[in-house]
Amino acid sequence: MGDSGKKASYYFAMNQAGLAPKEELMEIGRKQKSMSFGIPKEREEGENRIPLTPQGVELLTANGHEIIVESGAGNAANYYDHDFSEAGARIVTNHEDPFRCDVVLKIAPPDEEERGLLSPGQLLISLLYLPSQNRDSIQQLMHKKVNALAYELLKDDSDCYPVVRSMSEIEGYTAIMIASEYLSNSKEGKGVLLGGITGISPAEVVVIGAGTAGEFAVRAALGLGCQVKVFDNSYRNLRELERNVGQRLFTSVLHPQVLSKALRSADAVIGSIRYFDPQSGFLISDEQVAGMKPGSIIVDLNMGNGGCLEAVGGKDANNSPVTIHHGVIYHRVHNLASRVARTSSIALSNIFAPVLLRLAMAGGIDQLIMQDVGVSHGLYLYKGILTSYRVGERLNLPSKDIGLLMAAF
């Protein structure tokens, strides 16, 4: 290993431990350079978000960077070509041009054709969404010798996942909106106001999962005046949720009998827990659903892990996210944040734009991952080499430690 490799390895290790002075880290970075960022139009059905808003584009172009946006990429989020062009972006009509940029920004993982458009040394920033990946898709990226960053794995200075938290907040609020919509007559529901008014008993909402999405579903339900019950498999999560919302709630760990009793009187159920027993593969049994009130609704935010119901799988024959099971409305979408695409796009742009500015200021991904532990945590491919142990273990692919790779290169 040469002196430069040893120095890079030393600074990377020191930065991971939080011991490297910023002045020394700046020494290994290059001078800021102008970069090009490509935003193709999303092809995945139901994906309406865009990674950068015109405001984010304006911030980057003001710093001397080139933004290439495929025509129509922001239409579903109500951002149009003229909005991006006025912010300084160049609008292109074909799907290939954004894939010729230094950095390709996407929401959904690239499909097979899009992976074929990538070139060695490019940086791909997109959702990894490991449950949908297979060996072939990752190996195709490896053969392309690209750098790939999973934005759901990015960490911030407080060791949190900003994208996951932001999207979970949105999904928690949106779940309550959906429950309210489907309980109304406009969706042929039972005509129940999700809330409470004087002289009428408040609607009951059961939230399963005390994480971020669950917390914000609770906040929204309390704001409407609902009676809320929260279940989780972690006492600590329940206690933190109560502290965050600032009031005492009905909380319980996941005892089947207690949950069954709560479900029988519930008007709406929000399934938001992320981790549960993989042996059972569900949280709410078919028998428990059969005991619920006709016309009540379950909004399942756990579709990425297979869903929270025992007997109901994905979309029905009509490709609808809504089915009726034992007289109960079951709504399941794995990407609920896309339902409010403009708000979600703003939230994503607020996270991505500063990261991209730091990327350019560092002089590229090689320098940034040495300076920014949060970014290095999200990198799962470095020059075509798999650096994520989690991905490698799931897909039976060899992986290498990013620190050792930095020293080698």
HELIX and SHEET records of a PDB file:
HELIX    1   1 ASP A    3  GLN A   16  1                                  14    
HELIX    2   2 LYS A   22  ILE A   28  1                                   7    
HELIX    3   3 PRO A   54  THR A   61  1                                   8    
HELIX    4   4 ASN A   75  ALA A   77  5                                   3    
HELIX    5   5 ASP A   81  GLU A   86  1                                   6    
HELIX    6   6 ASP A   97  ARG A  100  5                                   4    
HELIX    7   7 GLU A  112  LEU A  117  1                                   6    
HELIX    8   8 LEU A  130  SER A  132  5                                   3    
HELIX    9   9 ARG A  135  HIS A  143  1                                   9    
HELIX   10  10 TYR A  151  LEU A  153  5                                   3    
HELIX   11  11 PRO A  162  LEU A  183  1                                  22    
HELIX   12  12 ASN A  185  LYS A  187  5                                   3    
HELIX   13  13 THR A  212  LEU A  224  1                                  13    
HELIX   14  14 TYR A  235  VAL A  245  1                                  11    
HELIX   15  15 PRO A  256  SER A  265  1                                  10    
HELIX   16  16 ASP A  286  ALA A  290  1                                   5    
HELIX   17  17 MET A  303  ASN A  305  5                                   3    
HELIX   18  18 LEU A  336  VAL A  340  5                                   5    
HELIX   19  19 ALA A  341  ALA A  362  1                                  22    
HELIX   20  20 ILE A  365  GLN A  371  1                                   7    
HELIX   21  21 VAL A  373  GLY A  378  1                                   6    
HELIX   22  22 TYR A  389  LEU A  395  1                                   7    
HELIX   23  23 ILE A  402  ALA A  408  1                                   7    
SHEET    1   A 8 ARG A  90  VAL A  92  0                                        
SHEET    2   A 8 GLU A  66  GLU A  70  1                                        
SHEET    3   A 8 SER A  36  ILE A  39  1                                        
SHEET    4   A 8 VAL A 103  LEU A 105  1                                        
SHEET    5   A 8 LEU A 123  SER A 126  1                                        
SHEET    6   A 8 ASN A 147  ALA A 150  1                                        
SHEET    7   A 8 LEU A 379  TYR A 382 -1                                        
SHEET    8   A 8 ILE A 385  LEU A 386 -1                                        
SHEET    1   B 7 PHE A 250  VAL A 253  0                                        
SHEET    2   B 7 GLN A 227  ASP A 232  1                                        
SHEET    3   B 7 GLU A 204  ILE A 208  1                                        
SHEET    4   B 7 ALA A 268  GLY A 271  1                                        
SHEET    5   B 7 ILE A 297  ASP A 300  1                                        
SHEET    6   B 7 VAL A 328  ARG A 332  1                                        
SHEET    7   B 7 VAL A 322  HIS A 325 -1                                        
END                                                                             
